[in-house]
Amino acid sequence: MRIIVAGIGPGSREDITPAVMEAVSASDVIVGYKYYFQFIEPYLSSKAVCIDSGMRKERERALQAFNYAMEGLTVCVISSGDAGIYGMAPLIWEMYLHKKEEGLAEELDLKVIPGISAFQKAASLLGAPIGHDLCIISLSDLMTPWEKIERRIRAAAYADFITAIYNPKSHGRYWQLYRLKELFLKKRSGNTPVGFVRQAGREDQQITVTTLEQFNPEDVDMFTVVLIGNSQSYIKEGKFITPRGYYREEEDPAIKIGQNIMMKSFRTIEGELKAKDIPAGKKWTLLHAIHTTADFEMENLLYTTPGAVENMYEAICNDSRADKTIITDVTMAAAGIRKGALQRLGIGVKCYLNDPRVAEMALQMGITRSQAGIRLAVQEHPGAMYVFGNAPTALLELCTHIKRGSARPLGVVAAPVGFVHVEESKHSLKPFTDVPQVIIEGRKGGSNLAATIVNSILTFNDAAQLRPGRDL
């Protein structure tokens, strides 16, 4: 007495495994949904009996299989895809164990033969989207309450799983896929790749690659498998790829252990950001700011003019006509800027605070030394990058010179900290919209934060490691 539960693959003969072909050929009785017999017909024994039934007749098919097996026949129960994934294998095993407990079944040789699942076939057609941790969710609520399905969707989205969606839609279930998209967009970027395949492996197969934002549930039906990528997934040349991490530029000396640790920290921070679709430059700087302060309020406090980080990077790193000088209000801000990056890029850093001319100017004019330092810096470097991590009076001084036209910085990092004139100094900078700006709003700031922002600008080319395709 024998029952074989076999997965016949998604629908094409080339996707049926040799083990399944052999099992079908050796069986006296084949039990399954009638639609699937067309795929195994060439492998049937001439004496085999096919017992078919319509959809949603799974329990009936299982009972028929046991009845024939009890007659001493070899029975093969077929499922599409893999029999253990939303297939007949669990039902057959449960029924067998229950019958044994009730004394209604003798010892039976029960075997499950795996098959290629529809999500695996779909993945192979889309490119390589399931290269990392993944989960599978069925949207059918015939056996599972929707409340539980929704909890699983939320968990998958939060945990950054690549997610395969089975039973995405039917005539009666038209809104569930819309809800899934809504939930995923709360945790994933709109640029997250989405691929879906209709009738995978069959004659009328259709393959689509899009993004989560552009994904239209109306393009999907009950014969479709949907795959949603994780934060590492990307689309290139029409293919949907999720890297595992093997393909890394390890030979590049710029990618070192410390940087890898930092990038992993950045990944953690990125996953906890409330806003997912942030311009690359602002996100790169925001990740640095939160990494330095462990303060997620930075997401609300960090202000940038459009393209500020990108423009400052291009100007000070790549424009031969630019003044490759960074002026800081205090020495602590200067000390925190990466020396290796400065040397590599040929950039100088100056702080005029301890310049003898500054002390004399401050005394004569009755102004602060930091204010005098900026006044002197503007005379010598009107087009430099200006960085403020301590003194609001210094920032106000620069704003005065920008308004007069005696200074035109290539960019300003404004993060003075404190309680007197701090917020006003930051507000004073904003009207100069043609000057690239990165500002820490409110009272918060500091020299370490200002230096961190500068470091993010100088290393903006490394932001590619946070873009799809670079799994660090």
C-alpha positions as CSV (number, residue, x, y, z in Angstrom):
1,M,0.0,0.0,0.0
2,R,1.6,3.2,-1.1
3,I,0.7,6.9,-1.7
4,I,3.1,9.2,-3.4
5,V,2.4,12.9,-3.2
6,A,4.2,14.6,-6.0
7,G,4.7,18.2,-7.1
8,I,4.6,18.4,-10.9
9,G,6.0,21.9,-11.2
10,P,4.3,25.1,-12.4
11,G,3.0,23.8,-15.7
12,S,5.6,23.1,-18.3
13,R,6.9,19.6,-19.0
14,E,10.5,20.6,-18.7
15,D,9.9,21.6,-15.1
16,I,8.8,18.2,-14.0
17,T,11.6,16.4,-12.1
18,P,12.8,12.9,-13.1
19,A,11.7,11.6,-9.7
20,V,8.1,12.8,-10.3
21,M,8.1,11.3,-13.9
22,E,9.2,8.0,-12.4
23,A,6.6,8.1,-9.7
24,V,3.8,8.9,-12.2
25,S,5.0,6.1,-14.5
26,A,5.0,3.6,-11.6
27,S,1.6,4.4,-10.2
28,D,-1.6,2.5,-10.7
29,V,-3.8,5.4,-9.9
30,I,-3.3,9.2,-10.4
31,V,-5.4,11.5,-8.3
32,G,-5.5,15.2,-8.9
33,Y,-7.2,18.3,-10.1
34,K,-8.3,17.5,-13.7
35,Y,-6.5,20.6,-15.2
36,Y,-3.1,19.1,-14.3
37,F,-3.4,15.8,-16.1
38,Q,-2.4,17.4,-19.4
39,F,1.1,18.0,-18.1
40,I,1.8,14.4,-17.0
41,E,0.0,12.5,-19.8
42,P,3.2,11.4,-21.6
43,Y,4.5,9.7,-18.5
44,L,1.4,7.7,-17.5
45,S,1.3,3.9,-17.6
46,S,-1.1,2.5,-20.1
47,K,-2.9,0.8,-17.3
48,A,-3.1,3.9,-15.0
49,V,-6.4,5.2,-13.9
50,C,-6.8,9.0,-13.6
51,I,-9.2,10.2,-10.9
52,D,-9.9,13.8,-11.4
53,S,-12.0,16.4,-9.6
54,G,-12.7,20.1,-9.7
55,M,-11.2,22.9,-7.7
56,R,-11.7,23.0,-3.9
57,K,-12.1,19.2,-3.8
58,E,-8.9,18.6,-2.0
59,R,-10.4,16.6,0.9
60,E,-12.4,14.4,-1.6
61,R,-9.2,13.7,-3.6
62,A,-7.4,12.7,-0.4
63,L,-10.1,10.3,0.6
64,Q,-10.1,8.7,-2.9
65,A,-6.3,8.3,-2.7
66,F,-6.6,6.4,0.6
67,N,-9.4,4.2,-0.6
68,Y,-7.4,3.1,-3.7
69,A,-4.2,2.6,-1.5
70,M,-6.2,0.4,0.9
71,E,-6.9,-1.9,-2.1
72,G,-3.2,-2.4,-2.4
73,L,-2.6,-0.1,-5.3
74,T,0.2,2.5,-5.8
75,V,-1.4,5.9,-5.8
76,C,0.1,9.2,-6.9
77,V,-1.5,12.4,-5.7
78,I,-0.4,15.3,-7.8
79,S,-0.2,19.0,-7.0
80,S,1.0,21.9,-9.1
81,G,4.3,23.4,-8.1
82,D,5.6,21.8,-4.9
83,A,3.1,19.5,-3.2
84,G,4.3,20.8,0.2
85,I,3.6,24.5,-0.6
86,Y,-0.1,25.2,-0.5
87,G,-0.4,21.7,-2.0
88,M,-1.8,18.2,-1.0
89,A,1.1,16.9,1.1
90,P,0.0,18.4,4.5
91,L,-3.6,17.2,4.0
92,I,-2.5,13.7,3.0
93,W,-0.2,13.4,6.1
94,E,-2.8,14.8,8.5
95,M,-5.5,12.5,7.2
96,Y,-3.2,9.5,7.4
97,L,-2.1,10.3,11.0
98,H,-5.7,10.9,12.0
99,K,-6.9,7.6,10.4
100,K,-4.1,5.7,12.2
101,E,-5.1,7.2,15.6
102,E,-8.7,6.1,14.9
103,G,-7.6,2.7,13.8
104,L,-9.0,3.3,10.4
105,A,-5.7,2.9,8.4
106,E,-3.0,0.3,8.3
107,E,0.7,1.1,7.9
108,L,1.2,2.9,4.7
109,D,4.2,3.8,2.6
110,L,3.7,7.5,2.3
111,K,6.2,9.6,0.4
112,V,6.4,13.2,-0.7
113,I,8.4,14.2,-3.8
114,P,9.2,17.9,-4.1
115,G,8.6,19.9,-7.2
116,I,9.5,23.3,-8.6
117,S,7.3,25.8,-7.0
118,A,5.6,28.6,-9.0
119,F,7.5,31.3,-7.1
120,Q,10.8,29.6,-8.1
121,K,9.8,29.4,-11.7
122,A,8.7,33.0,-11.6
123,A,12.0,34.0,-10.0
124,S,14.0,32.3,-12.7
125,L,12.1,34.2,-15.4
126,L,12.4,37.6,-13.6
127,G,16.2,37.3,-13.1
128,A,17.5,36.5,-9.6
129,P,15.1,38.1,-7.1
130,I,15.1,35.5,-4.3
131,G,18.8,35.5,-3.5
132,H,18.4,36.3,0.2
133,D,16.0,35.6,3.1
134,L,12.4,35.3,1.8
135,C,8.9,34.3,2.8
136,I,5.7,33.2,1.1
137,I,2.3,34.6,1.9
138,S,-1.0,33.5,0.4
139,L,-3.7,36.1,0.3
140,S,-6.5,33.5,0.2
141,D,-8.6,33.8,3.3
142,L,-10.5,30.6,2.8
143,M,-8.4,28.8,5.4
144,T,-6.8,31.7,7.2
145,P,-8.5,34.8,8.7
146,W,-7.6,38.1,7.0
147,E,-6.5,39.5,10.3
148,K,-3.8,36.9,10.6
149,I,-2.7,37.4,6.9
150,E,-2.4,41.1,7.5
151,R,-0.2,40.5,10.5
152,R,2.1,38.3,8.4
153,I,2.2,41.0,5.7
154,R,3.2,43.6,8.2
155,A,5.9,41.3,9.6
156,A,7.3,40.5,6.2
157,A,7.5,44.2,5.2
158,Y,9.1,45.2,8.6
159,A,11.7,42.4,8.5
160,D,12.8,43.2,4.9
161,F,12.0,39.8,3.6
162,I,11.8,39.2,-0.1
163,T,8.2,38.2,-0.3
164,A,6.4,35.9,-2.7
165,I,2.6,36.4,-3.0
166,Y,0.4,33.4,-3.8
167,N,-3.3,33.6,-4.6
168,P,-3.0,37.4,-5.0
169,K,-6.5,37.9,-6.4
170,S,-9.8,36.3,-7.4
171,H,-13.2,37.5,-8.4
172,G,-14.3,37.8,-4.8
173,R,-10.9,39.0,-3.4
174,Y,-10.2,42.2,-5.2
175,W,-9.0,44.6,-2.5
176,Q,-6.5,42.5,-0.6
177,L,-3.6,43.1,-2.9
178,Y,-4.2,46.9,-2.7
179,R,-4.0,46.6,1.1
180,L,-0.7,44.6,0.8
181,K,0.8,47.3,-1.4
182,E,-0.3,50.0,1.1
183,L,1.3,48.1,4.0
184,F,4.6,47.5,2.2
185,L,4.9,51.2,1.2
186,K,4.9,52.1,4.9
187,K,8.1,50.1,5.3
188,R,9.7,50.0,1.8
189,S,10.8,52.5,-0.7
190,G,8.5,53.1,-3.7
191,N,11.5,52.1,-5.8
192,T,11.5,48.6,-4.4
193,P,11.5,46.1,-7.3
194,V,8.3,44.1,-7.9
195,G,8.1,41.3,-10.4
196,F,5.0,39.2,-11.4
197,V,4.5,36.3,-13.7
198,R,1.2,35.1,-15.0
199,Q,0.9,31.5,-16.1
200,A,4.6,30.8,-15.3
201,G,5.9,28.1,-17.6
202,R,2.8,27.8,-19.7
203,E,2.0,28.9,-23.2
204,D,0.4,32.3,-22.3
205,Q,3.2,33.2,-19.9
206,Q,3.5,36.9,-19.1
207,I,6.5,38.5,-17.3
208,T,6.4,42.0,-15.8
209,V,9.1,43.9,-13.8
210,T,8.1,47.2,-12.1
211,T,8.4,49.0,-8.8
212,L,6.3,49.0,-5.7
213,E,5.1,52.5,-6.4
214,Q,4.2,51.7,-10.0
215,F,2.8,48.3,-9.3
216,N,-0.9,48.1,-10.3
217,P,-2.9,45.3,-8.6
218,E,-5.3,45.4,-11.6
219,D,-2.6,43.8,-13.7
220,V,-2.7,40.6,-11.6
221,D,-5.1,37.7,-11.5
222,M,-5.4,34.3,-9.8
223,F,-2.9,32.7,-12.1
224,T,-0.2,35.2,-11.2
225,V,2.7,35.0,-8.7
226,V,4.0,38.3,-7.3
227,L,7.5,38.8,-5.9
228,I,8.5,41.9,-3.9
229,G,12.2,42.7,-3.3
230,N,14.0,43.7,-0.2
231,S,16.0,46.9,0.4
232,Q,18.9,45.4,-1.5
233,S,17.0,44.4,-4.6
234,Y,17.4,46.4,-7.8
235,I,16.4,46.4,-11.4
236,K,19.0,46.5,-14.1
237,E,18.6,45.8,-17.9
238,G,15.0,44.7,-17.2
239,K,16.1,42.1,-14.7
240,F,15.1,41.9,-11.0
241,I,18.2,41.1,-8.8
242,T,18.6,40.6,-5.1
243,P,22.3,40.3,-4.1
244,R,23.4,37.7,-1.5
245,G,26.6,39.6,-0.8
246,Y,29.2,37.5,-2.6
247,Y,29.9,40.0,-5.3
248,R,31.8,42.7,-3.4
249,E,34.6,44.9,-4.3
250,E,36.8,43.4,-1.6
251,E,39.9,44.2,-3.5
252,D,39.2,47.9,-3.3
253,P,41.3,49.2,-0.3
254,A,38.6,51.9,0.3
255,I,36.2,49.2,1.6
256,K,37.7,48.3,4.9
257,I,36.4,46.6,8.0
258,G,35.5,49.8,9.8
259,Q,33.6,51.1,6.8
260,N,31.7,47.8,6.6
261,I,30.7,48.1,10.2
262,M,29.6,51.7,9.6
263,M,27.6,50.7,6.5
264,K,25.8,48.0,8.5
265,S,25.0,50.6,11.1
266,F,23.7,52.8,8.3
267,R,21.5,49.9,7.1
268,T,20.0,49.6,10.5
269,I,19.3,53.4,10.7
270,E,17.9,53.4,7.2
271,G,15.4,50.6,8.2
272,E,14.1,52.7,11.1
273,L,13.6,55.9,9.1
274,K,10.0,57.0,8.9
275,A,10.4,58.5,5.4
276,K,11.7,56.0,2.9
277,D,11.9,58.1,-0.3
278,I,14.5,60.7,0.6
279,P,16.9,62.1,-2.1
280,A,20.2,60.3,-2.0
281,G,22.3,63.3,-0.9
282,K,20.0,64.2,2.0
283,K,19.7,60.5,3.1
284,W,23.5,60.1,3.1
285,T,23.9,63.1,5.3
286,L,21.0,62.1,7.5
287,L,22.5,58.7,8.1
288,H,25.8,60.3,9.2
289,A,24.0,62.6,11.5
290,I,22.0,59.9,13.2
291,H,25.0,57.6,13.3
292,T,26.9,60.3,15.2
293,T,24.2,61.4,17.6
294,A,22.0,58.3,17.9
295,D,19.2,60.8,17.7
296,F,16.4,60.0,15.3
297,E,14.9,63.5,15.7
298,M,17.5,64.4,13.1
299,E,15.0,63.1,10.6
300,N,12.9,66.1,11.4
301,L,15.8,68.6,12.1
302,L,18.0,68.1,9.0
303,Y,17.2,70.6,6.3
304,T,18.8,70.8,2.9
305,T,18.2,72.9,-0.1
306,P,17.5,70.8,-3.2
307,G,20.6,68.9,-4.3
308,A,22.8,70.6,-1.6
309,V,25.0,67.6,-0.8
310,E,25.4,66.6,-4.4
311,N,26.3,70.2,-5.5
312,M,28.7,70.8,-2.7
313,Y,30.4,67.4,-3.4
314,E,30.7,68.2,-7.1
315,A,32.1,71.7,-6.4
316,I,34.7,71.0,-3.8
317,C,35.7,67.6,-5.0
318,N,35.5,67.8,-8.8
319,D,35.4,71.4,-9.9
320,S,39.0,72.6,-10.6
321,R,37.8,76.2,-10.6
322,A,36.4,76.0,-7.0
323,D,38.1,77.2,-3.9
324,K,39.1,73.9,-2.3
325,T,39.0,75.3,1.2
326,I,36.8,74.6,4.2
327,I,36.4,77.4,6.7
328,T,35.2,76.3,10.2
329,D,34.0,78.6,13.0
330,V,35.9,76.7,15.7
331,T,38.9,74.3,15.8
332,M,36.9,71.4,17.1
333,A,34.8,71.3,13.9
334,A,38.0,71.3,11.8
335,A,39.5,68.5,13.9
336,G,36.5,66.2,13.1
337,I,36.8,66.3,9.4
338,R,38.5,63.2,7.9
339,K,42.1,63.9,7.2
340,G,42.4,61.1,4.7
341,A,39.6,62.5,2.6
342,L,41.0,66.0,2.7
343,Q,44.4,64.7,1.6
344,R,43.0,62.5,-1.2
345,L,40.9,65.4,-2.5
346,G,43.4,68.1,-2.1
347,I,41.2,70.2,0.2
348,G,42.5,72.5,2.9
349,V,40.8,73.4,6.2
350,K,41.2,76.7,8.0
351,C,39.9,78.1,11.3
352,Y,40.8,81.7,11.9
353,L,39.9,81.6,15.6
354,N,43.5,81.6,16.8
355,D,44.9,83.9,14.1
356,P,46.6,86.9,15.8
357,R,44.8,89.2,13.5
358,V,41.4,87.9,14.7
359,A,42.1,88.8,18.4
360,E,43.1,92.3,17.4
361,M,40.1,92.8,15.1
362,A,37.7,91.5,17.8
363,L,39.1,93.9,20.4
364,Q,39.1,96.9,18.1
365,M,35.5,96.4,16.7
366,G,33.9,95.0,19.8
367,I,32.8,91.7,18.2
368,T,33.3,88.0,19.0
369,R,36.5,86.3,17.9
370,S,34.5,83.8,15.9
371,Q,32.7,86.6,14.2
372,A,36.0,88.3,13.4
373,G,37.4,85.1,12.1
374,I,34.6,84.8,9.6
375,R,35.1,88.5,8.6
376,L,38.8,87.8,7.9
377,A,38.0,84.4,6.1
378,V,35.6,86.2,3.7
379,Q,38.3,88.6,2.7
380,E,40.6,85.7,1.8
381,H,38.2,82.9,0.8
382,P,34.8,84.3,-0.3
383,G,34.0,81.2,-2.3
384,A,35.0,78.5,0.2
385,M,32.7,76.0,2.0
386,Y,31.7,77.4,5.4
387,V,31.0,75.2,8.4
388,F,29.5,76.2,11.7
389,G,29.2,73.9,14.7
390,N,29.4,76.3,17.6
391,A,29.0,80.1,17.0
392,P,25.7,81.6,15.8
393,T,27.4,85.0,15.6
394,A,29.8,83.6,13.1
395,L,27.0,82.3,10.9
396,L,25.2,85.7,11.2
397,E,28.4,87.4,10.1
398,L,28.6,85.2,7.0
399,C,25.0,85.9,6.2
400,T,25.7,89.6,6.3
401,H,28.5,89.2,3.7
402,I,26.4,87.0,1.5
403,K,23.6,89.7,1.5
404,R,26.2,92.4,0.7
405,G,27.6,90.3,-2.1
406,S,31.1,90.1,-0.6
407,A,30.9,86.3,-0.1
408,R,29.5,83.6,-2.3
409,P,30.2,80.3,-0.6
410,L,30.1,77.1,-2.6
411,G,28.1,75.7,0.3
412,V,27.2,76.2,4.0
413,V,26.9,73.7,6.8
414,A,25.0,75.4,9.6
415,A,24.9,73.5,12.9
416,P,25.6,76.0,15.6
417,V,24.3,74.8,19.0
418,G,22.9,76.7,22.0
419,F,20.2,79.0,23.2
420,V,21.1,82.6,22.1
421,H,20.6,83.6,18.5
422,V,21.1,80.0,17.4
423,E,17.7,79.6,15.6
424,E,17.8,83.1,14.3
425,S,21.2,82.5,12.7
426,K,19.8,79.5,10.8
427,H,16.8,81.3,9.7
428,S,19.0,84.1,8.4
429,L,20.8,81.7,6.0
430,K,17.7,80.2,4.3
431,P,16.7,83.1,2.1
432,F,20.0,82.7,0.1
433,T,18.5,79.8,-1.9
434,D,21.2,79.9,-4.5
435,V,23.8,78.9,-1.9
436,P,23.7,75.1,-1.2
437,Q,22.8,74.6,2.5
438,V,22.7,71.9,5.1
439,I,21.1,73.1,8.3
440,I,20.3,71.4,11.7
441,E,17.1,73.2,12.7
442,G,16.4,74.5,16.1
443,R,18.8,74.6,19.1
444,K,20.6,71.3,18.3
445,G,23.9,71.1,16.5
446,G,27.5,71.0,17.6
447,S,31.0,70.8,16.2
448,N,31.0,67.0,16.0
449,L,27.7,67.1,14.0
450,A,29.0,69.8,11.7
451,A,32.1,67.8,11.0
452,T,30.1,64.7,10.4
453,I,28.0,66.5,7.8
454,V,31.1,67.7,6.0
455,N,32.4,64.1,6.0
456,S,29.2,62.9,4.4
457,I,29.6,65.5,1.7
458,L,33.3,64.5,1.0
459,T,32.3,60.8,0.8
460,F,29.1,61.2,-1.2
461,N,30.5,58.9,-3.8
462,D,30.3,56.1,-1.2
463,A,26.6,56.6,-1.0
464,A,26.4,54.2,-3.9
465,Q,26.9,51.5,-1.2
466,L,23.4,52.3,0.0
467,R,21.9,52.1,-3.4
468,P,20.5,48.8,-4.8
469,G,23.2,46.3,-5.8
470,R,25.8,47.0,-3.1
471,D,25.2,44.7,-0.2
472,L,27.5,45.7,2.5
